[in-house]
């Protein structure tokens, strides 16, 4: 609840206690009026929130980048493992091409 809201003890006011009990029970706010004019809103107070419980079997993350572990194994299985798009098996080939193109720029004629 907001700390800036003024608090009023209503222990000695049975009509207010009855209304507050009704709002608390129904969990729905009520508008208080006088001579057809809205003067206040009486609303239920939310219970203090508790920290969320982890599901059974959930483990604490040891490292902030652990979510990356979920990416393992999501590659497309339709290509053979040694195909031209398999970066892991062709990494040396790709690196050699990159180094060669840096050290041997195309000659302009």
C-alpha positions in Angstrom: 0.0 0.0 0.0 1.2 3.5 -0.7 3.1 5.0 2.3 1.7 8.5 1.5 -1.9 7.6 2.1 -3.3 8.8 5.4 -4.5 6.1 7.7 -7.7 6.3 9.9 -8.6 3.8 12.6 -12.3 2.8 12.1 -12.5 0.4 15.0 -15.2 2.5 16.7 -17.3 3.1 13.5 -19.6 0.0 13.0 -21.1 1.2 9.7 -17.7 1.7 8.2 -16.5 -1.6 9.5 -19.5 -3.3 8.0 -18.8 -1.7 4.6 -15.1 -2.6 4.8 -16.0 -6.2 5.7 -18.3 -6.4 2.7 -15.6 -5.0 0.3 -13.0 -7.3 1.8 -15.3 -10.3 1.4 -16.4 -9.6 -2.2 -12.9 -8.2 -3.3 -14.8 -5.5 -5.2 -14.6 -1.8 -4.6 -17.6 0.3 -3.6 -18.3 4.0 -4.3 -19.5 6.0 -1.3 -22.0 8.7 -2.1 -23.8 11.5 -0.3 -27.0 13.0 -1.7 -26.3 11.4 -5.1 -22.7 12.8 -5.2 -19.8 10.4 -5.3 -17.4 11.2 -2.4 -15.1 8.3 -2.0 -14.1 4.8 -3.2 -13.7 2.0 -0.7 -11.5 -0.7 -2.3 -10.0 -3.9 -1.0 -6.3 -4.1 -0.1 -4.3 -6.7 -2.0 -2.6 -9.2 0.2 1.2 -8.9 0.5 2.8 -10.6 -2.4 4.9 -13.6 -1.7 7.9 -14.6 -3.8 6.9 -17.0 -6.6 7.7 -20.6 -5.8 9.9 -22.5 -8.4 8.4 -25.5 -10.0 9.6 -28.9 -8.7 12.8 -29.9 -10.5 13.7 -26.3 -11.5 17.3 -25.6 -10.7 18.9 -22.3 -10.0 20.8 -20.8 -12.9 24.5 -20.8 -12.1 25.4 -18.3 -14.8 23.3 -15.6 -16.5 24.0 -17.1 -19.9 22.7 -20.6 -19.0 19.6 -19.9 -21.2 21.9 -20.5 -24.2 22.1 -24.1 -23.3 18.6 -24.5 -24.5 19.8 -23.8 -28.0 21.9 -27.0 -28.2 20.4 -29.5 -30.6 17.9 -27.2 -32.4 19.7 -27.4 -35.8 17.9 -28.8 -38.8 18.4 -32.5 -39.1 17.4 -32.6 -42.8 21.0 -31.8 -43.9 23.7 -34.5 -43.5 26.2 -33.6 -40.7 29.1 -33.0 -43.1 27.1 -30.9 -45.6 28.3 -27.6 -47.0 26.1 -25.7 -44.5 27.6 -27.5 -41.5 29.8 -24.7 -40.0 31.4 -26.9 -37.4 32.8 -29.4 -39.9 33.8 -26.7 -42.4 35.2 -24.1 -39.9 38.8 -24.6 -41.0 37.9 -24.3 -44.7 36.0 -21.0 -44.0 38.8 -19.5 -41.9 41.4 -20.4 -44.6 39.2 -18.7 -47.2 38.9 -15.6 -45.1 42.7 -15.4 -44.3 43.6 -16.0 -47.9 41.2 -13.3 -49.2 42.8 -10.8 -46.7 46.3 -11.6 -47.7 45.6 -11.9 -51.4 43.3 -9.1 -52.4 41.8 -9.4 -55.9 44.0 -7.8 -58.5 42.5 -5.0 -60.6 43.3 -4.9 -64.2 
